[in-house]
């Protein structure tokens, strides 16, 4: 009996010590602890600050797998896709205990459809956005687990007459406009939109405003044909006269794909998603820490030498998902662009901090005005624009 009690006591002490170790690491890195609160078993909130000429404010939620009785969840902005809405709305819709903004996305109509994510996104087993070709990814779940990987080369295919295969060049996005370019790592450029003449785009659940919002996308191709699958047959529709209610998935073709589909109209076709997909996956970048090591991962992930140097070296708001060498999962924001309160942090300085926190793997999420951290029905960081920005997706901690 005494031995059992001592084992339980040891486990409790170890549980309490794990987040406290983070505060020790922060203190050793020159940060002052402002707040330390255990929200529930396995979930702790830490706030810290740095004073001086370039002050900094940090908010951190630490989750201990196996101790937290909830689950991690990747969520889109709304039930429609793509779409944009602030983190508080996403968190409330899912009754989330905590959450952080997700990956990069199209913001301006000239770059595609606002809310279209950059890189691969899988939610509840459904591929919602194709791979970018260079980013890193994090697998969310099952339960309270994460796995940091290179972005998988995943898309979907169109099978023609049971024998010919065409890979979709895009999923749920405007034809002809590729945010961050790609699809190979050598051509990827962060915050750059490239035009693509030859496109085969799959829209799994076309929105009601499909004709106005997607077909007429600014900067898209001059000629585009639309198709649906009716009774397993490829059926062409007039882009200028689409029905209000679209019968199932929509296929858009431009350039050489128009010719490739011409002889298959009225014939058997089917759509195939890549097999063995994780349930939830988010692509972002750059990688900050891999297997406990720091390197210039950004040069291979959309920020080659000389491209957007201020994005890397400048002091900006940042959002991060990370995992320590003891397995703790961290959701963290560092506020920025607020002189006298928090100036922001550069990517090199952020890597240095994460190494001091004994982080094993870390992925940079969308930062700047998107950086938002939510806990117990409120935003706990200070978004640089004064209010939470509308975003495309979020990583949530659900209390069940």
N, C-alpha and C positions, 0 to 999 in steps of 0.2 A: 504493500500500500504506500509506504513512504517513498519507495523508488518511483512508483507511478506519479506521485505528487511532485517529486523533484523533476521528473521529465516534463510534466505539464508546466511547471514553473519556469523551467529552462526555455520551453517553447514560447511562453508569454514574454519573457525577457528578451528573447531573440526577435520576436515580432515587434516589440516596442523599440528595439535598438536599431532596426534597419532604417526607418526614416530618419531617426536621430543621427545616424552616420552621415546622411546627406547634409544635415545642418553643420556637422563638423567639417565636412569637405568645403562647404560654402564659406564658413568662417576662415578656414585656412587659405581660401582663394581671395580673401579680402572683402567678403560680403557680410552685411549686418543682418541678423535674423529679426524680421518684423513680426512674423506670425508663425505659429506651429500648432495645427489643430488636427486631431484625429476625427475625421468625419464619421467613420464607422470602422469596424475591424477591417484591416487591409487597405484602407484608403485615408491618405493624409494630405492636408493642404499646408504648403510652406510658402511664405512670402519673405522676400529678402531685398535689400537695397545696397547700392554702392553710392557713397557720397563723394563730392569733389567737383572738379571743373566739368566733368562729363558724368553726371549722376545716372544711375540705372535702377530700374524697378523690375523685379523678377517675380513671377507667380508660377507655382509648380504644384501639380497634383501627382502624388506617388501612389501607385497601385501595386499591391503585393499579390501576385498570382497564388491561388490556393487559399488565401486568407479573405479576399474580397468575395462576397456572396452574389455579386451581380455579373454582368457580362459586358464586353466591349462590342460596339456596333458601328458599322459604317453606314451613314445615312445621307440621302440626297436632299436637296433643298425643299422639294415639295413632291407630291404624288406625280406631277407632270415632269417631263424630262426632255431637254435640259431646262433648268430654271434657276433663279437666284432668290435667296431670302436670308435674312440675318440669322446668326447662330442661335439667339434666344428663341426664335420661332421654330427652328429645327429641334432644339432641345425640348421645348414644351410639347411639340407634336408627339415626341417619343417618350415623354415623361422621364427624361434623362436626369440623372443625378449630377453629371458633369459632362463637359465636352470641349472640344477645341476645333477651330476651323481646319478645313482639309487642304486639298491641293490647288494647283493653279487652274485658271479657267478663262474663257473668253469674256472680256468685259465690254468691248465696243462692237457695234453692229458691223463695222467695216472689216472686222477680223473673223466674222462668222456669226454663230448664234450665241448671244449672251447666256452664260451658264454652261456652255460646252466645256467639259474638263480637258485639260492637257494631259495626255497619257492614258494608260489603261486604268479603268475603273470597273470593278465587279461588285455588285450589291445583291445579296441573297442569291448568289449563283448565276446572276444574269450579267453578261458582258454589256456594259452601257457605253463604253468608250474604248477605242482601239489603242494599242500601244504606240507610244511616241517614238521609240527606237533607241533611246539613250538614258532615260530617267531611271531612278531607283524606285522600289516598291516596298510596301509593308502589307503583309497579310494580317487582317484583323480577325481574331478569333481562331478557332471556336472558343467560346466562353471568355476567359480572361487572358488568352495567349496572343502573342504577336510574333511575326517572323519577318526579318528584314532580308530582302532578296534583290537581285538585279531585276529590272523590269522584264517580265516574260514576253516573248514575241507571240502575242495572242491576237486573234481576230475571229472572223467567222467566214464561212464559205457558202457559195451558191453552187449546188450540183445541178447539172443540166443533162437531161436524158439519161440519168443513172450512170453516166460515164465521164462527162467533162466537169471540171471544177474551176471556179473562179473565186479568188479571194477578195473579199470586200476591202476596199482601201480605207473606208471609214465607217464608223458606227454612230448613228444619231447626231450627225453634224451637217453643216452646209457643204455642198459639193463645190470643189474648186478652191476652198480656203483651208489651209492647214496651219493651225497655230503652232508655233515653235518649229515649223518645217518638219524635217524627217523624211522618210521613216528610218533612215540609217543614222548612226551616231555621228558620222562625219558631217552631216548636213543639218543637224539639230542646232537651233539658235534660240535661246530664251527670249521671249517677248518679240519675236519676229513672226510675221505671217507670210507664208509662201502661197503662190497660186499653182494649182495642179490641174492640167488639162484633162487627163485621163482618170476618171473616178467611177467607182462602183460603191455606192453608199447604201447602207441598210438602216432604215428607221423601223425599229421594232414596234413602237406604239406612237404613230404619228399624231401630233397635237391637232386640235380642231382648226387652228389657224395655219395649217401646214402650207397651203398655197401662198398665203400672204407673207409668212415669216421665213419659210425655208426655200421654196421654189424661187422667190424673188430676192434671195440673199445678195446684198450689195457686193460687187466685186467678183461674183461667181461666174461660171461659164456662160457663154452666149447661147449655147444649145444644150438642152438637157431633156432626157426622156424619163418618164415615170412608169413603173410597173408594179403590179400586185400579183399575188398568187391566188387564183380562184380554182377550187377543185383540183389542186396540185398542178395547175397549168399556169404558165407565164402569160399574164394579160397586160397589155399596154394601155395606159390612160393618157388622156390629153392634159398636159401640165396647166393649160390655160382654163380648163373646165373640169376641175377635180370635184368629185362629190363631197358634200359636207361631212358625211360619215365615211371614212376610208375603211375598206374591208380588209383589215389585217395589216401586216407589215408592208411598208412601202420600199421600193428599190429605185434608186436614182442612178442613171447612167449618163456619162459624158465621154466625149472623145472616142477612143478606140473601143470602149465598152459598148457603145451603141451598136457598132457593127458586130461585135461578138455576140450580142443578144438577139440580133435581127432574125436569124434562122431558127431561134428557139421559141419564138412567140407562139403560144397555143400548145406547146409541148410540155412534157413533165419536168418540173423543177422542184427543188427543196432547199431549205436553209439549214446549215449545220453550224452549231457553235463549237468552239474548241472543246475537246473532252477534258475531264478531270480538272476543271477550274476550281480554285478555292472559293469559298462562299463569299468572302469579302476581301477586296484588294484595292489599294489606293496607290497611285504613282505620284511622285513628287521629286524634289531635288533641290540642291544636290545632297548626296550622302555626306554626312558630317563625320561620322565615326564608323568604321567597319572592323569588326573583330578586335576592338580595343585599339585600333590604329587610326591615325589621322594622316590624310594625304590630300593632294589637290584633285579630289574626285570630280570637282566641278568642271575641269577642263575636258572631261569625256562625257559630260551630262548636259551640255547645252550652253556652257560658259567657256568657250575656248579662249586662249590667251588673247587679251585685248578686247574681248566682247563684254560690254557692260561692266567695266572695271569698278565703278562706284557701287554696283549691286553687290559685289563681293567685298570690296575693301571699305565701303562706306558704312556709317552707323545708321542702322534702320531697325524698325520693329521686326521681331522674328518669332515664329512659332515652330515648335519642335516636338516630335514624338521620339522617345529614346527608351533604351533598356539598359540597366546597369549590369555589372558583372555578377551581381547576386540575383538577377532576374526581375528586379523591380521595373515596372513600366512607368515612364514619366511623360506627362503632358505639360509643356512649359511654354510660357511666353516671356519675352523681354520687350518692354515698351520702348518706343522711340519717337523721334521727331517732336519732342516736347521739351524744349530748352528749360533748364532749371528743375525739371522733374525726372525725365529719362530721355537721354539722347539717342539711344539705340546702340546696337552692337554689330561689329563686322563679322563676316563668316570666319576669318582666322581666329579672332578673339573668342567667338562662340565655340569653336572646336577646342580651344585651350581650356575653356571653362568646363566643357563636357568631359574632357579627359580627367580634370581634377575631381569631377563627380563620380569617377570610376565607371563611366558609361562604356558599354561594350559595342552597342550599335545605335546610331541616331540618324534620323532623316529630317531634313529641313522641309517644312510645310510652307504654304503661301504666307508671306509676311506683309510688311507695310500696313496699309489700312485694313487688311483682312485679319490681322492678328487679333484673335479674340479667345478668351478662356471663360468658361461658364461653370459655375458651381452653386448648387442648391438655390436655383431660381434667380440667379443674378450673374451679371458679368463682373468678374473679379479683377480683370486687368483694365488698363486705360487705353482703348483704341485711339490711334493717332488722329483720326478724323472727328473724334468727339462722340461718335456713336458707332455701334457695330455695323460693318459693311455687309451688304447682301452677298452671300457666297454660294458656291455650287454644291458643296458637300461638307460633312463634318464627321469627326471621330467622337463617338459618345460612350459614356459609361452609364449603363442602365442598372437600376437597383434591383433587378430580378433576373 
